[in-house]
Amino acid sequence: MSGSDAESVETLAGFWREAESTVVLTGAGISTASGIPDFRSPGGRWSSYQPVPIQDFLASEAAREEYWRYKGETWKLISAARPNAAHRALADLARAARLELLVTQNVDGLHERSGHPRDRLVNIHGTDSEVVCMGCRRREPREGAQVEWEAGTPVPRCACGGPWKPATISFGQGLVPEDLERAMRAASTCELFVAVGTSLVVGPVNQMFPAARSAGARTAILTASETPFDAHADVRLDSAVERVLPAVRDRVLSR
């Protein structure tokens, strides 16, 4: 890190030590060092995939097959990925009671696999590690449906006959109200809000930043891309988060 980055790390660590409650929002940028491509950057997954809205998934077998082609292939990449130093740093801070709540936009399950306490984690966009039946609403671990798909079943199905769908929030599908309420409440009552690896353009969860700032919290944005809130952050760093967050953790937990 450059001299100015090192100074910003010290500033953020100071804010973190002083804060009674810290809330973190993570996006795809925290997982790129684990080998999972960002959705929105050039060459990312959106450049070669047309998302299937939930309405199409429910209405069309062809749409369900297309959805599973994408999800089946990307699950191989996601399941082989491992948490990186940024995930582990946040898990360490949470286990030390220095991180009140982590809200992630990611569906890769890397925060869980890093050992992040489940009671301090909200998967706001769901998770790819489980499937949900669109008929009876039963949930199961992903493995069974994935094995069926890899064996040649275009759309794996529950015992009730309903199609399995990875338990992520699809386009046109609403967020879980309780999860969104918890995220916004935490943001509006924290003393430090940190956005990590997110462009802060996806609503409504991006409103956590202005909610925190309006309530008087200090704010930090750690991401390589520009965001709509850059000018309003107390700390702004575009260095690799897998280097920044361990440095912050070490300074916070050493005092």
N, C-alpha and C positions, 0 to 999 in steps of 0.2 A: 504494500500500500504506500501511496505517496505521503509526504508530510502532512498535507491538508487532510487526507483521509484518516491518518492516524489521529489527528486532532479531533476530527468528527467522531471517531470511535470513542475517544476519551470523553467527549461531551455526552454522547449517547449513554455510555456506561455510567456516567455521573447521574444523568436523569433516571436511569434504571434503578440505581441504588437508592435514590431519594424517593422514588414512587412507592406509594402504599399498594397500588394495583396497576399492573401492566397488562394490556391486551394486544395481541398480535394477530394480524391478518396475513395469510400467506397465499401466493398464487403460483402459477406454473414455473416461474423463474427460480423457485427454491429447489425444484427437482431436475433441472437441466443437467446439473453436475452428476446426477445419478443415471444419466443416459436417457431421460424421458424428454422428448422434444417439446418445446413450447408450442401452444396452439397457434398463437397470433403472429409470431415472428416469421420472416420470409423462409419458406421451406418447411414450416411447421405443419402439423397434422391437418389443419384446415385447408391447406393449399391443395391437398389431394383427396379430400373427403367432403361430401355434401351431407351435412347433418340431417338426420331423420327426425322431424318433429313428433311429439308424442301422439298427436292426432293421426298422423300417417301410420305410426307403428300399430295403433289400435285398429285401424281401418283396413290395412292391406297386408296380406301375407308377403307380397313382394317387398314391401317396405321393411317388414320384420326380417326378411332374409338379408337385405342390404345392411340393416343395422347390425345384425349378428356377424356379417362378414367383417365389418370394421371392428366391432368390439372383440370378436374372437381373435383377430390378428393382433390388435394392440394389447390384449391381455397378456400375450406371450412376452411382450416387451416389459409391461408394467410388473408382472409377477417375478421377472428375473432381476429387476432393479433393486438396489439396496439403498437404505438411507445414507445420506452424505453428512459431512461435518455440520452443515447448517441445521438439518433435522435434529442431529444429536445435541447440538448446543441448546436448542429450544427445549428439548426434552429434559436436559440437565437443569435448566432454569425453572421449568415447571415442577420438577421433583424437589427442587430446593425452595418451593413456594415463592419464587420470584417472577412467576408468570401466572396471572389469574385465569386467563382464558386464551386459547389459540383457536381462531376460526380459519379454516382452510377452504379455499375454492377448489382444491385438487381432489381428485377421486382415486389417486394411486395408492393410498393406504400407507405411504412411507412414514407419516407421523406416528401411526400406530406401531409400525415395525421398528421405529426408533426407540420405543419404550415410553412415548409420551403418555402421561396419565389420561385415561379415557374420560375422567370426570372434568378435565380441563381442556377438552377438545370438542369442537363442533365441525362436522363435515357438512358444510352448508350446501354443497352440491351433490351430496350422497357419496356412495363408494362403489368402486368396481369389484370389490372383494366379495360382494354378496349379490344374489339375484332375488328378484321379487316376482311372484306370479301375478300377472295382470288379470287373472280370473278371481282366485280366492284370496289374494294378497299375502300368501305365505312367503316367508323369507328363508333362504338357505345360503350356506357358503357357496361361492362361485364354482368350486371344483367340479361338482357333478354335472352341471349344465355345460361347462366348458368341455369336459370329456365327451359328452354327447355330440357337441358341435364338431369337435376335432375328429370324431368317428364318422362324420358325414351327415348328421342331422341338421338341416338348414336352420330350423328354429326349435331349439330344445323346449320341451313342455313339461309342466308340472303334472302330477298324478291326476289332478282334476281336469286336465285337458287344456288349461290356460297356458299361454306362452310365457316362458321365463323372460325377464328383462333384467340386465344388470341394474343394480339399485342406485343408479345415478339420476340426477335431475335432467331430463331431456328438454330440448327446446319446446316451448309451449306448455311446460309442466311447472306448476307452482312450487316454490320452496316450502319446506315443512315450516308452518307458522311458528311453532315453538322454538325451532332452531333460530329463525330470523329474529324473533323477539329476544331470545337470550343474547344473541350477538349484538343487537342494537342497544340493549340495556347495559351490557358490559362496556360498550364503547362510550356510552353517555355518562358513565359513572367512574371511568378509569382516570388515573393521573398521568399515564403515558400510553400512547397508542403508536404501534409500530407496524407499518405495511412492508412486507418482505416479498420481493419477486412478483409483484402484481402491478398491472398497468392502471388499476383503479378506474376502469371504464365500465365494468360490468355491474349493473344495478340489480337489486337494490343494496347489495352488500357493500358496494363502494361508498355508500352513505355513512358507513362507520367512521370514516375520516372526518367529515364535517361535523358529525355528531359529537365526536370526541373533542374536536377543537372548539366547538361552540360551548361545550361544558367546561372549558378551561384547561384541558389536558395538554401536555406537551406532545409533539408529534414528530415522527421520523418516517422517512420513506427510503427503503433500501432496495433499489431495483435498477436494472440497466436501461430500461425504457423511460421515456417521458411520461408523466401522468398529469391529469388536470389540476392536481393539488400541489405541484412542486413548489410553487411560490409561497405556499402557506405552511410548509414543513419547517420545524425548528432544526432538524438535521436532515440533510439530503446526501445520500451516498449511492454511487453507481458501481462501486467495486463489487467483485464476486462475493455473494452472500456466504458462500462456504468458507471464505476467509474472514469476513467481517464479523459474523455472528459468534464463531468461537473466540475471537479476540474480545468481543463485548462480554461474553459469558465469563471468560477468565478474569476480567477486571471486576465484574459484578460479584462473583462468588469468592474472590480473594479478600474481600473486605469484611 
